[in-house]
Amino acid sequence: MTDTKPNPPDENRKFPWMQYASLASQFLVSIGIGVFLGLKADQWLKFKFPVLVWLLPLLIMASIIFRLIKDTSKKR
Protein backbone atom coordinates (compact mmCIF):
# COMPACT_ATOMS: atom_id res chain seq x y z
CA MET A 1 0.00 0.00 0.00
CA THR A 2 1.53 3.27 -1.05
CA ASP A 3 1.01 6.47 0.82
CA THR A 4 0.31 9.11 -1.82
CA LYS A 5 -0.47 12.64 -0.83
CA PRO A 6 -2.29 14.91 -3.21
CA ASN A 7 -0.20 17.73 -4.61
CA PRO A 8 -0.99 21.10 -3.06
CA PRO A 9 -2.72 23.43 -5.50
CA ASP A 10 -0.62 26.14 -7.05
CA GLU A 11 -1.27 29.47 -5.36
CA ASN A 12 -1.71 31.26 -8.69
CA ARG A 13 -4.42 28.81 -9.73
CA LYS A 14 -6.11 28.94 -6.36
CA PHE A 15 -6.47 32.74 -6.21
CA PRO A 16 -5.99 34.24 -9.69
CA TRP A 17 -7.64 37.50 -8.64
CA MET A 18 -4.91 38.19 -6.08
CA GLN A 19 -2.47 39.17 -8.83
CA TYR A 20 -4.90 41.80 -10.11
CA ALA A 21 -5.76 43.04 -6.63
CA SER A 22 -2.07 43.49 -5.91
CA LEU A 23 -1.56 45.39 -9.16
CA ALA A 24 -4.53 47.67 -8.43
CA SER A 25 -3.24 48.37 -4.93
CA GLN A 26 0.20 49.26 -6.24
CA PHE A 27 -1.35 51.50 -8.87
CA LEU A 28 -3.50 53.41 -6.36
CA VAL A 29 -0.73 53.80 -3.79
CA SER A 30 1.72 55.00 -6.44
CA ILE A 31 -0.72 57.60 -7.74
CA GLY A 32 -1.45 58.76 -4.19
CA ILE A 33 2.26 59.17 -3.47
CA GLY A 34 2.70 61.03 -6.76
CA VAL A 35 -0.11 63.47 -5.91
CA PHE A 36 1.26 64.02 -2.41
CA LEU A 37 4.80 64.63 -3.67
CA GLY A 38 3.44 66.89 -6.41
CA LEU A 39 1.55 68.98 -3.86
CA LYS A 40 4.59 69.33 -1.65
CA ALA A 41 6.87 70.17 -4.60
CA ASP A 42 4.41 72.78 -5.91
CA GLN A 43 4.25 74.37 -2.47
CA TRP A 44 8.03 74.34 -2.15
CA LEU A 45 8.58 75.80 -5.63
CA LYS A 46 5.67 78.26 -5.10
CA PHE A 47 3.93 77.52 -8.39
CA LYS A 48 0.57 79.27 -8.79
CA PHE A 49 -0.73 76.51 -11.07
CA PRO A 50 -0.32 72.93 -9.74
CA VAL A 51 2.00 71.66 -12.47
CA LEU A 52 3.62 68.81 -10.55
CA VAL A 53 0.33 67.60 -9.08
CA TRP A 54 -0.65 66.73 -12.65
CA LEU A 55 2.74 65.77 -14.01
CA LEU A 56 4.03 63.33 -11.39
CA PRO A 57 0.95 61.04 -11.31
CA LEU A 58 0.87 61.01 -15.14
CA LEU A 59 4.53 59.98 -15.26
CA ILE A 60 3.92 57.31 -12.64
CA MET A 61 0.91 55.93 -14.53
CA ALA A 62 2.89 55.86 -17.79
CA SER A 63 5.77 54.00 -16.16
CA ILE A 64 3.43 51.45 -14.53
CA ILE A 65 1.62 50.82 -17.80
CA PHE A 66 4.95 50.50 -19.64
CA ARG A 67 6.19 48.00 -17.05
CA LEU A 68 2.92 46.05 -17.24
CA ILE A 69 3.13 45.81 -21.03
CA LYS A 70 6.80 44.81 -20.84
CA ASP A 71 6.11 42.10 -18.24
CA THR A 72 3.11 40.62 -20.02
CA SER A 73 4.58 40.58 -23.51
CA LYS A 74 7.47 38.26 -22.69
CA LYS A 75 7.71 35.34 -25.05
CA ARG A 76 7.66 32.00 -23.31
C-alpha positions, 0 to 999 in steps of 0.5 A: 500500500503506497502512501500518496499525498495529493499535490498542493494546488498552485497558489496562482491557480487557487487565487488568480484574482490576487495578482490583479488586486495586488496590481490595483493596490500598487497602482493606487498607492503609487498615484497617491504618493505622486499626488502628495509629492506633487503637492509638496513640490508645488508648495516648495517651488511656489507655483501658482498653477499645480503643475507637478500635481498633474505631471508626477501622477501622469509619469507614474501611470505611464511608467506602470503601464509601460512595465505592465506591457513589458512584463506581459509581452514576454515570449515563453 
